[in-house]
Amino acid sequence: MSVTNKSKIINKYGTPVSVSRFIGDMPKEITETKALLGRASKSVSGTLALESDKECIMLPTIDVDSGDFITNLSHSETYIVVATHKEYFMEKALSMVLNIAKCEHEMDVSGLEKTSDGRGNIVNKFVEKYKHVPCYLMYVRGDTKSYDFGLNPDTEYVIYTTDLKILLTEQISVPINGQDLILKVVSTDYTTYPNLVRIECKKDTIRR
């Protein structure tokens, strides 16, 4: 298949999507384009649920990378890019193929910040650090720990999101069914998936 034919297929049958990326602590839309969305032919992770593991095919010239967010503009669904590779014919790039996971939730992150009080004393205050960050949240069942041997014994939830700086002292809040799930960070992994962070958490009984 030629580059021209592949591009025609994407532009004709593709779904309108936007690509956004966190710059510092704020999301920024990079571009709007069209993409072919469907179920992934193979999973890039043994821990991501199959129904959340999908494939997105874009024009090869689109600026997109792991850790970016893809929003289906027709259905207001947001996905995080887990991995990318280009599809080639001979030496020409036909398309950019993305493995994406559906973000069913958003998270807020709060942490300690040094501030001064009215008398000039330096005090630690718990403040909001990130807000409304799309994420993939997974509840850790007993069988999950049986094949994911790297999980911390205290871990109850695993979150995948873009590689924001998350500290072990910080607290994560995830709204679910009208209530906030308050989580304490157990560990973070910035190595397994480039431009992503894998956050292991457990329930936090203290709301700060």
C-alpha positions as CSV (number, residue, x, y, z in Angstrom):
1,M,0.0,0.0,0.0
2,S,1.3,3.5,-0.9
3,V,1.6,6.3,1.6
4,T,-1.0,8.2,-0.4
5,N,-3.6,5.4,-0.2
6,K,-3.0,4.9,3.5
7,S,-3.5,8.6,4.1
8,K,-6.7,8.6,2.1
9,I,-8.1,5.8,4.2
10,I,-7.2,7.6,7.5
11,N,-8.7,10.9,6.3
12,K,-11.8,9.3,4.9
13,Y,-12.7,6.7,7.6
14,G,-10.9,8.2,10.6
15,T,-12.5,9.5,13.7
16,P,-11.8,13.2,14.7
17,V,-9.4,13.2,17.6
18,S,-7.2,15.6,19.5
19,V,-3.7,15.1,20.9
20,S,-2.8,16.8,24.1
21,R,0.4,16.7,26.3
22,F,1.2,17.9,29.7
23,I,3.7,20.8,29.6
24,G,4.9,21.4,33.1
25,D,1.8,20.9,35.2
26,M,-0.8,21.9,32.6
27,P,-2.3,20.1,29.6
28,K,-1.8,21.6,26.2
29,E,-3.5,20.6,23.0
30,I,-0.9,19.7,20.3
31,T,-3.1,19.1,17.3
32,E,-6.5,17.9,16.0
33,T,-6.5,15.2,13.3
34,K,-8.2,12.0,12.3
35,A,-7.4,8.4,13.4
36,L,-8.6,4.9,13.0
37,L,-9.6,3.5,16.4
38,G,-10.0,-0.2,17.2
39,R,-9.1,-3.0,19.5
40,A,-5.4,-3.7,19.7
41,S,-4.1,-6.7,17.8
42,K,-1.9,-7.5,20.7
43,S,-1.5,-6.2,24.2
44,V,1.6,-4.2,25.2
45,S,1.1,-5.0,28.9
46,G,0.1,-8.0,30.8
47,T,-1.6,-5.9,33.4
48,L,-3.8,-3.6,31.4
49,A,-7.4,-5.0,30.9
50,L,-8.2,-6.2,27.4
51,E,-11.2,-3.9,27.1
52,S,-9.0,-0.9,27.8
53,D,-6.2,-1.9,25.4
54,K,-6.8,-0.4,22.0
55,E,-5.0,0.7,18.8
56,C,-5.0,4.1,17.1
57,I,-3.6,4.7,13.6
58,M,-2.7,8.2,12.5
59,L,-0.8,9.9,9.7
60,P,2.9,9.4,10.1
61,T,3.6,13.1,10.3
62,I,1.5,13.7,13.5
63,D,3.5,14.9,16.6
64,V,2.5,12.2,19.1
65,D,4.4,10.2,21.7
66,S,4.0,7.9,24.7
67,G,2.4,9.7,27.6
68,D,0.3,11.9,25.4
69,F,-3.5,11.8,25.6
70,I,-5.8,11.1,22.7
71,T,-9.4,12.3,22.9
72,N,-12.1,10.9,20.7
73,L,-14.0,14.1,19.9
74,S,-17.1,12.3,18.7
75,H,-17.6,10.4,22.0
76,S,-15.6,12.4,24.5
77,E,-13.4,9.4,25.4
78,T,-9.8,10.0,26.5
79,Y,-7.0,7.5,26.1
80,I,-3.4,7.5,27.2
81,V,-0.7,6.5,24.7
82,V,1.3,3.6,26.1
83,A,3.5,2.8,23.1
84,T,4.1,4.0,19.5
85,H,5.7,2.6,16.4
86,K,5.6,3.5,12.7
87,E,4.3,1.2,10.0
88,Y,6.6,1.1,7.0
89,F,6.3,-0.1,3.4
90,M,9.8,-0.4,1.8
91,E,11.5,2.7,3.3
92,K,8.4,5.0,3.5
93,A,6.4,5.5,6.7
94,L,2.7,4.7,6.0
95,S,1.3,5.5,9.4
96,M,1.9,6.0,13.1
97,V,0.5,3.1,15.2
98,L,-0.3,3.8,18.9
99,N,-1.2,1.4,21.6
100,I,-3.6,3.3,23.9
101,A,-5.5,2.6,27.1
102,K,-8.9,4.1,27.9
103,C,-8.8,6.6,30.8
104,E,-12.1,6.0,32.7
105,H,-11.0,8.3,35.6
106,E,-9.3,11.6,36.4
107,M,-7.1,12.1,39.4
108,D,-6.2,15.1,41.6
109,V,-2.8,15.2,43.4
110,S,-2.0,17.1,46.6
111,G,1.3,17.5,48.4
112,L,3.2,19.5,50.9
113,E,4.5,22.9,50.0
114,K,6.6,25.3,52.1
115,T,4.9,28.6,52.6
116,S,5.2,31.5,55.1
117,D,2.5,32.4,57.6
118,G,1.4,35.9,58.5
119,R,4.4,36.3,60.9
120,G,7.0,35.2,58.3
121,N,7.4,31.7,59.7
122,I,8.0,28.9,57.2
123,V,5.3,26.2,57.5
124,N,4.4,23.1,55.5
125,K,0.9,23.3,53.9
126,F,-0.9,20.6,52.0
127,V,-1.9,22.1,48.6
128,E,-3.3,21.0,45.3
129,K,-0.5,20.1,42.8
130,Y,-2.3,18.6,39.8
131,K,-6.0,18.5,38.9
132,H,-8.2,16.6,36.5
133,V,-5.4,14.4,35.1
134,P,-6.8,11.6,33.0
135,C,-5.6,8.2,34.2
136,Y,-6.1,4.4,33.9
137,L,-7.0,3.0,37.3
138,M,-6.8,-0.7,38.1
139,Y,-7.9,-2.5,41.2
140,V,-5.4,-5.1,42.3
141,R,-7.1,-8.4,42.8
142,G,-5.4,-11.5,44.4
143,D,-4.8,-13.1,41.0
144,T,-3.0,-9.9,39.8
145,K,-0.3,-10.3,42.4
146,S,0.1,-14.0,41.4
147,Y,1.5,-13.0,38.0
148,D,2.8,-9.4,38.6
149,F,5.5,-10.4,41.1
150,G,6.9,-6.8,41.2
151,L,3.8,-5.4,43.0
152,N,4.4,-4.1,46.5
153,P,2.6,-6.2,49.1
154,D,0.7,-3.1,50.3
155,T,-0.6,-2.1,46.8
156,E,-4.4,-2.1,46.3
157,Y,-4.6,0.1,43.2
158,V,-2.3,0.8,40.2
159,I,-2.6,4.0,38.2
160,Y,-1.1,4.7,34.8
161,T,-0.8,8.3,33.6
162,T,1.6,10.7,31.9
163,D,5.0,11.1,33.7
164,L,4.1,13.9,36.1
165,K,6.4,14.1,39.1
166,I,4.7,12.2,41.9
167,L,6.2,12.0,45.4
168,L,5.7,9.2,48.0
169,T,4.5,11.9,50.4
170,E,1.6,13.0,48.2
171,Q,-2.0,12.0,48.2
172,I,-4.2,11.1,45.2
173,S,-7.9,11.6,44.9
174,V,-10.0,9.8,42.3
175,P,-13.8,10.6,42.0
176,I,-15.8,7.4,41.6
177,N,-19.6,7.3,41.6
178,G,-19.9,10.6,43.4
179,Q,-17.3,9.7,46.1
180,D,-13.6,10.4,46.3
181,L,-11.3,7.5,46.5
182,I,-8.4,8.8,48.6
183,L,-5.1,7.0,47.9
184,K,-1.6,7.0,49.5
185,V,1.4,6.6,47.1
186,V,3.2,3.3,47.8
187,S,5.7,3.4,44.9
188,T,6.3,5.0,41.4
189,D,7.8,3.5,38.3
190,Y,9.1,5.8,35.5
191,T,11.1,3.1,33.7
192,T,8.8,0.4,32.4
193,Y,6.8,2.7,30.0
194,P,8.7,5.7,28.6
195,N,6.9,9.1,29.3
196,L,4.5,7.3,31.7
197,V,4.4,6.8,35.4
198,R,3.0,3.6,37.0
199,I,1.8,4.5,40.5
200,E,1.1,1.8,43.1
201,C,-1.3,3.0,45.8
202,K,-3.3,2.0,48.8
203,K,-6.3,3.5,50.5
204,D,-5.5,6.5,52.7
205,T,-7.7,6.9,55.8
206,I,-6.5,10.4,56.4
207,R,-8.0,13.2,54.2
208,R,-5.6,16.1,54.3
